[in-house]
Amino acid sequence: MRYATRSGESTRPERPISAASSTSQKFQLLKWPHWTLWRAVGGCLVAFACVVLMYTGIGGVAIYQGLQQRAAITRQEAEAHYQRGMQHLQNGAYELAIAELEHTLRLDPTHRQARDALRDAKTFVMTQPTPTSATLNEALVNLLKEAETLAQQQRWAEAAERVSQLRDLDPAFQPQRISDLLFETHSQWGWQLLRQGQVAEAKDAFERALKERPDDSALSRQVDLATLYLSARATWGVNWPQTIHYLEQLYTLMPDYLDVRILLARAYESYGDNLGNRSDWCAAMNQYMQAAMLQPGEGIQGKYATASWRCANPTPTPPPIALQDSQTPQPGIAREANDKQDTRTLATAQLGGTIFFSRFDEENNRWQILGIDLKDGTSQVVLTDGSQPAVRPDGGAIAYHSERGDSIGIHVYDLSTAQDTRATWYGEDVTPDWAPDGNRFVFPSRRSGDRKWIIYIGWADGRSEAQPLLEGRTPAWSPDGSQIAYQGTDPQGNNPGLYLVPARGGPSSRLTDHESDRAPAWAPDGNRIAYMSSRSGRWQIYVIELPGGESRPLTSSNGNDGLPVWSPDGAYLAFVSDREGRWGIYVIPAVGGAATRVADWGANRQDWLIERIAWAP
C-alpha cells in the first residue's frame, strides 16, 4: 500500500495538637484576666489594620507611579509642540507658531516658556499690519507640504496632526484636498495601530477618518470589529457568556482578526472551568469541546474527558484511570481482555481494504492521517496536519478536517496525485461524509452566528459555497444518495435521537429515541445503520435494521466503544475502543462475536467524540 504524500511531510507515523494539650490551653485561656483577653484581641486588630494599610500603601504607590509616567509622556509631547512653535517663530510664521504654542498649553498648562512665547507672538501680530492673503496662503502651503512629506514617510500620526492644524487655521483652504488627506492619514494610522494590537486607538483613528467619508464600508467594518473585540475584553472574567457572544460574532465575521481564535478558545475553556466548579459537567463538557475544536491540546482534551465522564456518570466516584502505556499490539493478534465474550482472533485473510484514521504524533507535535492495510498489517502515513478522514466511495481521495492554522476547514486529498484542495473555510467544519457521486460531502458546523450545529452540503472542488440543510450533527449520506442520517431533534428542539432526512431537503423522520445516539454509519446495502450510544452507561455500538427495525447492541465491553464504520462488503465493522486501557481500532463481525484489535489509536484521545475513521476497498 503506497500513497502519494505531500512534499516535505514526515511519514513516521502545623504538627497536630493532642486533645489533652488543646483542653489545657483552653483552660488556661479561661483563667486569663478579663483585661488581658481584651488586650490580646486589640493587638490582633492593630496587626490586621497594619496589614491593610501596607497593601493600601503598595496600591497607592503603583497608582501614583502610573500617573507619574503618564504625566511624563504628556510633558514630552507638549515640549515637542513647543519646539515646533519656536521654530515657526524663527521662520516668521507667527500664525503657525501660535497654533503650536496653544496646543502646547492645552497639553501642559504649566509650561511657562510656551505661555510667554505665545504672549509675545500674539503681541507682535497685533502690532503688525493685517497680513495679506498671500502671506497667509504661503504659510498654509508650506504646512501642507510638510504634512504631505510626513505622509510619504508613513509618519501617519504626525501627518494627521499637521493636516488638522491646517483645517483649524483656515477651513476654506483647499477643503477637498484637506479632507482627502485627513481620511488617508487617519485611516492609515488606524491600520498601523491595529497591526500593533492597539485596538482602542485604532478604532479612534478609523472613526476620525469616517468623519470625512461616512459611507466607507471597509472602515465601518473595522469599527464594528474593534467594538466587538473591545466589548469582549471589557467583559472578560466578569460575564463569560457575554464575552463568548462577542467573540463568536467577531470570529464569524473575521476568523483571523488579531488573536480572536485564541481568545475564543480561552473563553470557552474558562467558562467550562466556571461551570465545572458548579458541578454543571454536561454544560462544561460542551464548552471544553468548543475550545478543543479551536485550539487542540493535551490540557483542554483532558478537561473535556473529565467533564464528559462526569456528565455521563453523575456520582462522586472518580473516573477510571487508564492503564500505563504498554507495547503497541500488532495488527490482527491483540486480545480483547475486558470483553465479556471469549476473545478469538480474526483470520486476517478474511479482511481486506484499508482503514484510515488520525493519530497525534507526539514526537513531531502534529496530527497525521494513516492507512493500515488489513491484508498484511502494514501502515503508512498518508498526510499530516489532518484528522477525521472520510474516504471517497471509489477509494481515490480523502476528505478531512485540516489542523493547519493557516488553512482551516475541510480539505480533499487525492491519494494518487497528492493534490490537496481546500473545500471549506471555517475551522468549525468537522467530520465530513461523502455522497455516493464523489462530488459532494455532508458535514456539521457551528460556523453560523448563533453557534448552532447546522448540517451543510459542500463541494469537493471547493468552488461553490456549502449550503445549509438543517440543524443537526454527525451526518452520514446513504449509499443510494437519497437520505442523510444524523443526530438531531424535532423542529421544536424536542425528542432527540437519530433522524433521517431527504438529501434534497424535506421533513425528517425519527429513527432512534435516545439523546446520546450519534455517529450513524450506513451499511453498504443501505438496509442497516450502525451507531454509538451511551444509553447503557458506557459508549457501545448498536445496529438498527431498516426500515422500522429494532436496535440491537453489537458490543458490550467494559470500556468505551464508538465511531463505527462498515467494511466495503458489509461483513464487518471497525470501531475505536479503550477497553484495554489504551485506545485502539478493532474489527468485529457484523453479526456479532469477538472483536480483534488491528491498530493502535494513541494513548490520549479525549477528543474522540469529534473524530472518525474510514474503511476503503
C-alpha positions as CSV (number, residue, x, y, z in Angstrom):
1,M,0.0,0.0,0.0
2,R,1.6,3.3,-1.1
3,Y,0.0,6.7,-1.4
4,A,1.4,10.0,-2.7
5,T,2.3,12.2,0.1
6,R,2.8,16.0,0.4
7,S,6.3,17.2,-0.4
8,G,8.4,17.7,2.7
9,E,6.0,15.9,5.1
10,S,7.1,13.2,7.5
11,T,5.8,9.7,7.1
12,R,6.6,8.4,10.6
13,P,3.6,7.6,11.9
14,E,1.3,22.6,61.7
15,R,2.2,19.5,63.8
16,P,-1.0,18.0,65.4
17,I,-2.1,19.2,68.9
18,S,-3.2,16.5,71.2
19,A,-6.7,16.6,72.8
20,A,-5.2,17.0,76.3
21,S,-2.9,19.8,75.2
22,S,-5.8,21.6,73.5
23,T,-8.0,21.3,76.6
24,S,-5.2,22.6,78.8
25,Q,-4.7,25.6,76.6
26,K,-8.4,26.4,76.6
27,F,-8.5,26.1,80.4
28,Q,-5.5,28.5,80.7
29,L,-7.3,30.9,78.4
30,L,-10.4,30.9,80.7
31,K,-8.1,31.8,83.6
32,W,-6.8,35.0,82.0
33,P,-8.0,38.2,83.5
34,H,-10.7,40.0,81.5
35,W,-8.4,42.9,80.6
36,T,-5.7,40.5,79.3
37,L,-8.1,38.9,76.9
38,W,-9.2,42.3,75.5
39,R,-5.6,43.4,75.2
40,A,-4.9,40.3,73.1
41,V,-7.9,41.0,70.9
42,G,-6.9,44.6,70.5
43,G,-3.4,43.6,69.5
44,C,-4.8,41.4,66.7
45,L,-6.9,44.2,65.4
46,V,-3.9,46.5,65.3
47,A,-1.9,43.9,63.4
48,F,-4.7,43.4,60.9
49,A,-5.0,47.2,60.4
50,C,-1.3,47.4,59.7
51,V,-1.5,44.7,57.0
52,V,-4.4,46.5,55.3
53,L,-2.6,49.8,55.4
54,M,0.5,48.2,54.0
55,Y,-1.3,46.8,51.0
56,T,-3.2,50.0,50.5
57,G,0.1,51.8,50.5
58,I,1.5,49.5,47.9
59,G,-1.5,50.0,45.7
60,G,-1.3,53.8,46.1
61,V,2.3,53.7,45.1
62,A,1.5,51.8,42.0
63,I,-1.2,54.2,41.0
64,Y,1.0,57.1,41.7
65,Q,3.8,55.7,39.6
66,G,1.3,55.1,36.7
67,L,0.1,58.7,36.9
68,Q,3.6,60.0,37.0
69,Q,4.6,58.0,33.9
70,R,1.5,59.3,32.0
71,A,2.3,62.9,33.0
72,A,5.9,62.5,31.8
73,I,4.7,61.3,28.4
74,T,2.3,64.3,28.2
75,R,5.1,66.7,29.1
76,Q,7.3,65.2,26.4
77,E,4.6,65.7,23.8
78,A,4.0,69.3,24.9
79,E,7.7,70.0,24.7
80,A,7.8,68.8,21.1
81,H,5.0,71.1,20.1
82,Y,6.7,74.0,21.9
83,Q,9.9,73.4,19.9
84,R,8.0,73.4,16.7
85,G,6.3,76.6,17.7
86,M,9.6,78.3,18.4
87,Q,10.9,77.1,15.0
88,H,7.9,78.7,13.3
89,L,8.7,81.9,15.2
90,Q,12.2,81.9,14.0
91,N,10.9,81.5,10.4
92,G,8.4,84.3,10.8
93,A,5.4,82.0,10.6
94,Y,3.6,83.6,13.5
95,E,0.2,82.1,12.9
96,L,1.6,78.6,12.8
97,A,3.7,79.3,15.9
98,I,0.6,80.5,17.7
99,A,-1.2,77.3,16.8
100,E,1.7,75.1,18.1
101,L,2.1,77.1,21.3
102,E,-1.6,77.0,22.1
103,H,-1.6,73.2,21.6
104,T,1.4,73.1,24.0
105,L,-0.5,74.8,26.7
106,R,-3.5,72.5,26.2
107,L,-1.2,69.6,27.0
108,D,0.8,71.3,29.7
109,P,-0.9,74.5,31.1
110,T,2.1,75.0,33.4
111,H,4.6,75.4,30.5
112,R,5.7,79.0,31.4
113,Q,8.1,79.4,28.4
114,A,5.3,78.5,26.0
115,R,2.9,80.9,27.7
116,D,5.5,83.7,27.4
117,A,6.3,82.9,23.8
118,L,2.6,82.8,22.9
119,R,2.0,86.2,24.6
120,D,4.9,87.7,22.6
121,A,3.8,86.2,19.4
122,K,0.2,87.5,19.7
123,T,1.5,90.9,20.8
124,F,3.7,91.0,17.7
125,V,0.9,90.0,15.4
126,M,-1.4,92.6,16.9
127,T,1.1,95.4,16.3
128,Q,1.7,94.4,12.7
129,P,-0.4,95.3,9.7
130,T,-3.1,92.8,8.8
131,P,-1.3,90.1,6.8
132,T,-2.2,89.8,3.2
133,S,-4.0,86.7,2.0
134,A,-0.9,85.9,0.0
135,T,1.2,85.8,3.2
136,L,-1.3,83.5,5.0
137,N,-1.7,81.3,1.9
138,E,2.1,80.9,1.7
139,A,2.2,79.7,5.3
140,L,-0.7,77.3,4.7
141,V,1.0,75.9,1.6
142,N,4.2,75.3,3.5
143,L,2.3,73.5,6.2
144,L,0.6,71.4,3.6
145,K,3.9,70.4,2.0
146,E,5.2,69.4,5.5
147,A,2.1,67.2,6.0
148,E,2.4,65.5,2.6
149,T,6.1,64.8,3.3
150,L,5.3,63.2,6.6
151,A,2.6,61.1,4.8
152,Q,5.1,60.0,2.2
153,Q,7.4,58.9,5.1
154,Q,4.4,57.0,6.6
155,R,4.6,59.1,9.7
156,W,0.8,59.0,9.8
157,A,0.2,60.4,13.3
158,E,2.3,63.5,12.7
159,A,0.9,64.0,9.2
160,A,-2.7,63.8,10.5
161,E,-1.8,66.4,13.2
162,R,-0.4,68.8,10.6
163,V,-3.5,68.5,8.4
164,S,-5.8,69.0,11.4
165,Q,-3.8,72.2,12.1
166,L,-4.4,73.4,8.5
167,R,-8.1,73.0,8.8
168,D,-8.1,74.8,12.2
169,L,-6.1,77.7,10.6
170,D,-8.3,78.1,7.6
171,P,-11.2,75.8,7.0
172,A,-11.6,77.2,3.5
173,F,-8.1,76.3,2.4
174,Q,-8.3,73.6,-0.3
175,P,-11.1,71.8,1.6
176,Q,-11.4,68.7,-0.6
177,R,-7.6,68.1,-0.6
178,I,-7.5,68.6,3.2
179,S,-10.5,66.2,3.6
180,D,-8.7,63.5,1.5
181,L,-5.5,63.9,3.5
182,L,-7.4,63.7,6.8
183,F,-9.1,60.5,5.6
184,E,-5.8,58.9,4.3
185,T,-3.7,59.8,7.3
186,H,-6.2,58.8,9.9
187,S,-7.2,55.6,8.2
188,Q,-3.5,54.6,7.6
189,W,-2.7,55.5,11.2
190,G,-5.6,53.2,12.3
191,W,-4.3,50.3,10.3
192,Q,-0.8,50.8,11.7
193,L,-2.2,50.8,15.3
194,L,-4.3,47.7,14.6
195,R,-1.2,45.8,13.4
196,Q,0.4,46.8,16.7
197,G,-2.6,45.4,18.6
198,Q,-3.7,48.8,19.8
199,V,-7.4,48.2,19.1
200,A,-8.9,51.1,21.0
201,E,-6.5,53.6,19.5
202,A,-7.1,52.1,16.0
203,K,-10.9,52.4,16.4
204,D,-10.5,56.1,17.3
205,A,-8.4,56.7,14.2
206,F,-10.9,54.9,12.0
207,E,-13.7,57.0,13.4
208,R,-11.8,60.2,12.7
209,A,-11.3,59.0,9.1
210,L,-15.0,58.2,8.8
211,K,-15.9,61.8,9.6
212,E,-14.5,62.6,6.2
213,R,-16.1,59.7,4.4
214,P,-19.1,58.3,6.5
215,D,-20.0,55.8,3.7
216,D,-16.7,54.0,3.6
217,S,-17.8,50.3,4.2
218,A,-14.3,49.0,4.9
219,L,-13.6,51.3,7.8
220,S,-17.1,51.0,9.1
221,R,-16.5,47.2,9.2
222,Q,-13.2,47.8,11.1
223,V,-15.0,49.9,13.7
224,D,-17.6,47.2,14.2
225,L,-14.9,44.5,14.6
226,A,-12.9,46.6,17.0
227,T,-16.1,47.3,19.0
228,L,-16.8,43.6,19.4
229,Y,-13.2,42.9,20.3
230,L,-13.1,45.7,23.0
231,S,-16.5,44.6,24.3
232,A,-15.2,41.1,24.8
233,R,-12.2,42.4,26.6
234,A,-14.4,44.6,28.8
235,T,-16.5,41.7,29.9
236,W,-13.6,39.2,30.2
237,G,-13.7,37.3,33.5
238,V,-16.9,39.1,34.5
239,N,-19.6,37.6,32.2
240,W,-18.3,34.7,30.3
241,P,-21.5,34.1,28.2
242,Q,-21.4,37.7,27.1
243,T,-17.7,37.5,26.3
244,I,-18.3,34.4,24.3
245,H,-21.2,36.1,22.5
246,Y,-19.0,39.0,21.4
247,L,-16.1,36.7,20.3
248,E,-18.3,34.4,18.4
249,Q,-19.7,37.3,16.4
250,L,-16.2,38.5,15.8
251,Y,-15.0,35.1,14.8
252,T,-17.9,34.6,12.4
253,L,-17.2,37.9,10.7
254,M,-13.4,37.6,10.5
255,P,-11.8,34.3,11.9
256,D,-8.3,35.7,11.5
257,Y,-8.9,39.0,13.3
258,L,-5.9,39.5,15.7
259,D,-6.0,36.8,18.4
260,V,-9.8,36.2,18.3
261,R,-9.4,32.4,17.7
262,I,-7.1,32.1,20.8
263,L,-9.3,34.3,22.9
264,L,-12.5,32.4,22.0
265,A,-10.9,29.1,22.8
266,R,-9.7,30.5,26.2
267,A,-13.2,31.9,26.9
268,Y,-14.8,28.6,26.2
269,E,-12.3,26.9,28.5
270,S,-12.7,29.5,31.3
271,Y,-16.4,29.3,31.1
272,G,-16.1,25.5,31.2
273,D,-14.0,25.8,34.4
274,N,-16.7,28.0,35.9
275,L,-19.4,25.5,35.1
276,G,-17.3,22.7,36.4
277,N,-16.8,24.4,39.7
278,R,-20.6,24.5,39.9
279,S,-20.7,20.8,39.0
280,D,-22.6,21.5,35.8
281,W,-20.5,19.0,34.0
282,C,-22.6,18.5,30.9
283,A,-22.6,22.2,30.1
284,A,-18.8,22.3,30.9
285,M,-18.2,19.4,28.5
286,N,-19.8,21.4,25.7
287,Q,-17.6,24.4,26.4
288,Y,-14.5,22.3,26.5
289,M,-15.4,20.6,23.3
290,Q,-15.7,24.0,21.6
291,A,-12.3,25.1,23.0
292,A,-10.7,21.8,21.8
293,M,-12.0,22.3,18.3
294,L,-10.4,25.8,18.1
295,Q,-7.2,25.1,20.0
296,P,-6.5,21.3,20.3
297,G,-4.1,20.4,23.1
298,E,-3.5,17.8,25.8
299,G,-4.7,20.2,28.6
300,I,-8.1,21.0,27.1
301,Q,-8.6,17.5,26.0
302,G,-8.0,16.3,29.5
303,K,-10.6,18.7,30.8
304,Y,-13.1,17.5,28.1
305,A,-12.5,13.9,29.1
306,T,-13.2,14.6,32.8
307,A,-16.3,16.6,32.1
308,S,-17.6,14.1,29.6
309,W,-17.2,11.2,32.1
310,R,-18.7,13.2,35.0
311,C,-21.6,14.2,32.7
312,A,-22.3,10.6,31.9
313,N,-21.6,9.4,35.5
314,P,-23.0,12.0,37.9
315,T,-21.7,10.2,41.0
316,P,-18.8,11.1,43.4
317,T,-16.9,8.1,42.1
318,P,-13.7,9.3,40.3
319,P,-13.4,8.5,36.6
320,P,-11.4,5.4,35.7
321,I,-7.7,5.7,35.3
322,A,-6.2,4.4,32.1
323,L,-3.5,1.8,32.5
324,Q,0.1,2.7,31.7
325,D,1.0,2.6,28.1
326,S,2.1,-0.9,27.1
327,Q,3.8,-2.1,24.0
328,T,1.7,-1.4,20.9
329,P,-0.2,-4.6,20.0
330,Q,0.4,-6.0,16.5
331,P,-2.4,-5.8,14.0
332,G,-4.6,-8.9,13.9
333,I,-3.3,-10.7,17.1
334,A,-4.3,-8.4,20.0
335,R,-6.7,-9.9,22.6
336,E,-9.9,-8.3,23.9
337,A,-9.1,-8.6,27.6
338,N,-12.1,-6.8,29.1
339,D,-14.9,-8.1,26.8
340,K,-17.4,-10.4,28.4
341,Q,-17.1,-12.8,25.4
342,D,-14.2,-15.1,24.8
343,T,-11.7,-13.4,22.6
344,R,-11.0,-15.1,19.2
345,T,-8.5,-13.9,16.6
346,L,-9.9,-12.9,13.2
347,A,-8.3,-14.6,10.3
348,T,-6.7,-11.6,8.6
349,A,-7.1,-13.3,5.3
350,Q,-10.8,-12.7,5.7
351,L,-10.3,-9.0,5.9
352,G,-9.5,-6.6,3.0
353,G,-9.1,-3.0,2.3
354,T,-7.5,-0.2,4.2
355,I,-8.7,1.5,7.4
356,F,-7.8,5.2,7.6
357,F,-7.5,7.0,10.9
358,S,-5.8,10.0,12.5
359,R,-3.4,10.0,15.3
360,F,-1.3,12.6,17.1
361,D,2.4,12.4,16.5
362,E,3.9,13.3,19.9
363,E,7.5,13.4,18.6
364,N,6.7,16.0,15.9
365,N,3.8,17.6,17.7
366,R,1.4,17.3,14.8
367,W,-1.6,15.3,13.6
368,Q,-1.3,12.7,10.9
369,I,-3.7,10.5,8.9
370,L,-2.5,6.9,8.5
371,G,-3.8,4.0,6.5
372,I,-3.4,0.4,7.6
373,D,-3.6,-2.4,5.1
374,L,-5.6,-5.2,6.6
375,K,-4.1,-7.9,4.4
376,D,-0.5,-7.6,5.8
377,G,-0.9,-5.2,8.7
378,T,1.4,-2.6,7.3
379,S,0.7,1.1,7.9
380,Q,1.7,4.3,6.2
381,V,1.4,8.0,7.0
382,V,-0.8,9.4,4.2
383,L,-0.8,13.1,5.1
384,T,0.0,15.3,8.1
385,D,-1.8,18.2,9.8
386,G,-5.2,16.5,9.3
387,S,-7.8,14.5,11.2
388,Q,-11.3,12.9,10.8
389,P,-10.7,11.2,7.5
390,A,-13.5,10.1,5.2
391,V,-12.7,8.1,2.1
392,R,-14.5,8.8,-1.2
393,P,-16.6,5.9,-2.3
394,D,-14.2,4.9,-5.1
395,G,-11.3,5.0,-2.6
396,G,-9.4,7.6,-4.6
397,A,-9.5,10.6,-2.2
398,I,-9.9,11.6,1.4
399,A,-11.9,14.4,2.8
400,Y,-10.6,15.5,6.2
401,H,-10.5,18.3,8.8
402,S,-7.4,20.4,8.4
403,E,-5.3,21.1,11.6
404,R,-3.3,23.7,9.9
405,G,-3.8,27.2,11.4
406,D,-3.3,28.9,8.1
407,S,-5.7,26.6,6.1
408,I,-8.6,25.7,8.4
409,G,-11.7,23.9,7.2
410,I,-12.3,20.7,5.3
411,H,-9.8,19.6,2.6
412,V,-9.9,17.0,-0.1
413,Y,-6.7,15.0,-0.7
414,D,-6.1,12.9,-3.8
415,L,-4.4,9.7,-2.9
416,S,-2.8,9.2,-6.3
417,T,-1.6,12.7,-7.2
418,A,-1.2,14.2,-3.7
419,Q,-3.2,17.2,-4.8
420,D,-4.8,18.9,-1.8
421,T,-7.9,21.1,-2.3
422,R,-9.3,23.4,0.3
423,A,-13.1,22.8,0.1
424,T,-14.4,24.9,3.1
425,W,-13.0,27.8,5.0
426,Y,-14.2,27.5,8.6
427,G,-12.4,25.8,11.5
428,E,-15.8,24.6,12.9
429,D,-16.4,22.4,9.8
430,V,-15.9,18.8,11.0
431,T,-16.4,15.1,10.3
432,P,-17.2,15.1,6.5
433,D,-19.0,12.2,4.9
434,W,-19.1,11.6,1.1
435,A,-22.1,11.5,-1.2
436,P,-22.2,8.4,-3.5
437,D,-21.4,10.6,-6.5
438,G,-18.0,11.6,-5.0
439,N,-18.5,15.2,-5.9
440,R,-20.2,16.4,-2.7
441,F,-19.9,15.7,1.0
442,V,-22.1,16.4,4.1
443,F,-20.7,17.9,7.3
444,P,-21.8,19.6,10.6
445,S,-20.6,23.0,11.6
446,R,-21.1,25.8,14.1
447,R,-19.9,28.5,11.7
448,S,-23.2,30.5,11.9
449,G,-23.6,33.5,14.1
450,D,-25.9,31.8,16.6
451,R,-23.3,29.0,17.0
452,K,-25.9,26.2,16.5
453,W,-24.9,22.9,14.9
454,I,-26.0,23.1,11.2
455,I,-25.6,20.3,8.6
456,Y,-24.2,21.6,5.3
457,I,-23.6,20.0,1.9
458,G,-20.3,21.0,0.4
459,W,-18.5,20.5,-2.9
460,A,-15.3,18.6,-3.2
461,D,-13.7,21.1,-5.6
462,G,-14.3,24.0,-3.2
463,R,-15.6,26.2,-6.0
464,S,-19.1,26.7,-4.5
465,E,-20.3,27.8,-1.1
466,A,-21.6,25.0,1.2
467,Q,-25.4,25.0,1.5
468,P,-27.2,24.5,4.8
469,L,-29.6,21.7,5.1
470,L,-31.0,21.7,8.7
471,E,-29.9,21.7,12.3
472,G,-28.0,18.6,13.5
473,R,-24.7,16.9,13.8
474,T,-22.7,13.7,12.8
475,P,-24.4,13.3,9.4
476,A,-23.9,10.3,7.1
477,W,-25.1,10.0,3.5
478,S,-26.9,6.9,2.4
479,P,-25.4,4.6,-0.2
480,D,-28.1,5.4,-2.8
481,G,-27.8,9.1,-2.2
482,S,-31.4,9.7,-1.2
483,Q,-31.2,10.2,2.5
484,I,-28.9,11.6,5.2
485,A,-28.9,10.1,8.8
486,Y,-27.9,12.5,11.6
487,Q,-28.1,13.2,15.3
488,G,-30.8,15.8,16.0
489,T,-34.2,16.7,17.3
490,D,-37.6,17.5,16.0
491,P,-38.3,21.1,14.7
492,Q,-39.3,22.2,18.3
493,G,-36.0,21.0,19.7
494,N,-37.5,18.0,21.5
495,N,-37.3,14.2,21.1
496,P,-33.6,13.8,20.5
497,G,-32.1,10.8,18.7
498,L,-31.1,9.8,15.2
499,Y,-33.1,11.1,12.3
500,L,-33.4,10.6,8.5
501,V,-33.9,13.5,6.1
502,P,-34.1,13.5,2.3
503,A,-30.8,14.7,0.9
504,R,-32.7,17.3,-1.2
505,G,-34.4,18.6,2.0
506,G,-37.8,18.0,3.5
507,P,-39.4,16.6,6.6
508,S,-37.3,14.4,8.9
509,S,-38.3,11.1,10.4
510,R,-37.1,9.8,13.8
511,L,-35.0,6.6,13.8
512,T,-33.9,6.2,17.4
513,D,-35.0,7.6,20.7
514,H,-32.0,8.3,23.0
515,E,-30.3,11.6,23.2
516,S,-26.8,10.2,23.2
517,D,-27.3,8.3,19.9
518,R,-24.8,9.6,17.4
519,A,-22.3,8.8,14.6
520,P,-24.6,6.8,12.3
521,A,-22.9,4.7,9.6
522,W,-24.8,3.1,6.7
523,A,-24.1,-0.5,5.7
524,P,-23.2,-0.8,2.0
525,D,-26.6,-2.3,1.1
526,G,-28.4,0.6,2.8
527,N,-30.5,-1.7,5.0
528,R,-28.7,-1.2,8.3
529,I,-27.3,1.6,10.3
530,A,-24.6,1.2,13.0
531,Y,-24.3,3.9,15.6
532,M,-22.8,4.6,19.0
533,S,-24.8,5.4,22.2
534,S,-24.2,5.7,25.9
535,R,-27.8,4.5,26.8
536,S,-26.3,1.6,28.8
537,G,-24.0,3.8,30.8
538,R,-21.0,3.4,28.5
539,W,-20.5,4.1,24.9
540,Q,-21.2,1.0,22.9
541,I,-22.0,0.1,19.3
542,Y,-25.6,-0.7,18.2
543,V,-27.1,-1.7,14.8
544,I,-30.6,-1.0,13.6
545,E,-32.4,-2.7,10.7
546,L,-34.2,-0.5,8.1
547,P,-36.9,0.2,7.7
548,G,-38.6,0.2,11.1
549,G,-36.3,-2.4,12.8
550,E,-35.2,-2.6,16.4
551,S,-31.8,-1.6,17.7
552,R,-29.5,-4.4,19.0
553,P,-26.2,-4.0,20.8
554,L,-23.2,-5.2,18.8
555,T,-20.6,-4.6,21.6
556,S,-20.8,-4.9,25.4
557,S,-17.3,-4.3,26.7
558,N,-16.2,-2.7,29.9
559,G,-14.7,0.2,28.0
560,N,-16.0,2.8,25.6
561,D,-16.7,1.7,22.0
562,G,-17.6,4.1,19.3
563,L,-17.2,5.6,15.8
564,P,-18.4,2.5,13.8
565,V,-17.7,2.1,10.1
566,W,-18.6,-0.8,7.8
567,S,-16.3,-2.8,5.7
568,P,-16.8,-2.4,2.0
569,D,-18.6,-5.8,1.8
570,G,-20.7,-5.2,4.8
571,A,-19.5,-8.3,6.6
572,Y,-17.5,-6.5,9.4
573,L,-17.5,-3.2,11.3
574,A,-14.4,-1.3,12.6
575,F,-14.7,0.9,15.7
576,V,-12.4,2.5,18.3
577,S,-12.3,1.4,21.9
578,D,-10.3,2.0,25.1
579,R,-11.3,-1.4,26.5
580,E,-7.6,-2.5,27.1
581,G,-6.6,0.7,28.8
582,R,-5.3,2.2,25.6
583,W,-7.2,3.4,22.6
584,G,-7.2,1.0,19.6
585,I,-9.0,0.2,16.5
586,Y,-11.0,-3.0,16.5
587,V,-12.8,-5.1,13.9
588,I,-15.9,-7.2,14.7
589,P,-18.2,-9.4,12.5
590,A,-21.4,-7.5,11.6
591,V,-23.5,-10.4,13.1
592,G,-21.6,-10.1,16.4
593,G,-18.9,-12.0,18.0
594,A,-15.3,-11.4,19.2
595,A,-13.5,-8.2,18.3
596,T,-9.9,-8.1,17.2
597,R,-7.6,-5.1,17.7
598,V,-5.9,-4.2,14.4
599,A,-4.2,-0.8,15.2
600,D,-3.1,1.4,18.0
601,W,-5.1,4.7,18.2
602,G,-2.8,6.5,20.7
603,A,-2.8,6.8,24.5
604,N,-4.6,10.1,24.8
605,R,-7.8,10.5,22.9
606,Q,-10.0,12.8,25.0
607,D,-11.3,14.4,21.8
608,W,-12.5,11.1,20.4
609,L,-16.2,12.1,20.1
610,I,-15.4,14.5,17.3
611,E,-13.2,12.1,15.4
612,R,-14.0,9.4,12.8
613,I,-12.3,6.5,10.9
614,A,-12.9,5.2,7.4
615,W,-12.7,1.8,5.6
616,A,-11.8,1.9,2.0
617,P,-11.7,-1.0,-0.6
